[in-house]
Amino acid sequence: MRSFPLAIALAASLSGASFANAAQPAFVGTWGRDAAQCAVPQELQGAPMVFAKDRYDQHEAHCSFSKVSGKAPGWKISASCLVEGDRQAFDFRLSVHGEALTMTDEFGKQILKRCKSSAGN
């Protein structure tokens, strides 16, 4: 598994009330490389990424979005992250096409699949 600043925890609040009140963006949900990663609990390394409209979490990385621009299918996001106790700024792009999420940052691109849960996620 590739390690990148997604294990960074973001402590910034979402800017722009219109985004906060908007419908759920397509990136909201749980995403992993495959079904095996989707099954990893968040308390373990290698857990899937869990996105809300204003943050994401993955194991020991917690990010709050300070700025979100764009609309479906692509967004540019600036975040403040706390990764294993280390606070870091993190900028990345997300795009969603069907059940695939592409995350692009300074380290490259990764393509994730929407995790399915027994609750019908």
N, C-alpha and C positions, 0 to 999 in steps of 0.2 A: 504494500500500500504506500502510495506517495504521501509524503509529509509536506504540508504547506501551512501558511499562516491562517488556515481556517480553524485551527485550534486556538485562535485568538479570540478573546472575549471583548465584545463591543459594549461600551457604556454610554453611547450617545443616544439621544432621543430622536425619533423620526421627525424630519422637518416637513412642513407643509400639511396643514389640516385637511386639504382636499384628498391627499393620498391616504391619510389615516381613516377617512370616512368612505373611501372608495370600496368597490366590490373586491373580493379576494383576487389577487393576481394569480395567473396560471402557475407561477412557480411555488405557490403555497402547497406544502405537503412534505412527504418523506421520500428521499431519493438515494439510490445506491447504484453501484456498478452492476449488480446482479442480485438475484433472489437471496444468495448466501449472505451478502453484505446487508441486505434489508433485514435479515433475521438477527443481526448482532445487536444486543442491548446497548443503550447509550452509555452505560457505565463501563463498557469495554472498548479498548482501542479497535479501530476498524469499523465503528458504528456508522450507519448511514447519516446523511445530512437531513436535518429537519428544519424546513423553512416556514416562517410565518411572514405576514406582509411587512413586518418591521424588524425582523431579526432572523438569525439562524443559529442552530446549535449542532454540535457534533462532538461527542465524547467530552474532552476537556477544552473545547473551543466554544466560545459563546460570543456572538457578534450582534450589535445593535446597529441598525441602519441609520446613518445621519443624513443621507441624501439618496433619493431614488428618482431617477429620471427615465423617461421613456414609457412605452406602453407595449402591450402584447404585439408581437411575440418577443420583444427584446427590452432589457432594462440595463442601465448603468447604475451601479450601487457603490456608495462610499460608506464604510462601516468602521466602527470602533470595536475592537475585539479584545477579549481577555483569553489568552491561551496559556494554560497551565500557570496562571498567575501573572503572566507578562502581558501588559496592555500594549496593543499595536493598532495602527491604522491599516485598513485593508480596502483596496479598490478592486472591483471585479465587474464582469458583465454576465448576465444570464439571458438565455433565450430558450423558449419552450416551443417545441414542435411535436404535437401529439403527446405521446407518453415519454418523450425524451427531453431532458434538460441539459443544455450545454453551458458550462461555467468556464469563463475565460479570465485569466489573471496574468500577472507578470511571469508566472511559472509555466504557462501554456494553457491548454484546453483539456477539459475532461467532460465526457458525455455520461450522464447518469440516466437511469430508468426510474420511473415512478414506482415506489414500493406499494405492493398490494397487501392489505391486512385483512384479517378475518372480519373486520368491521366495514370492509368495502372501501378503504382508503383509495 
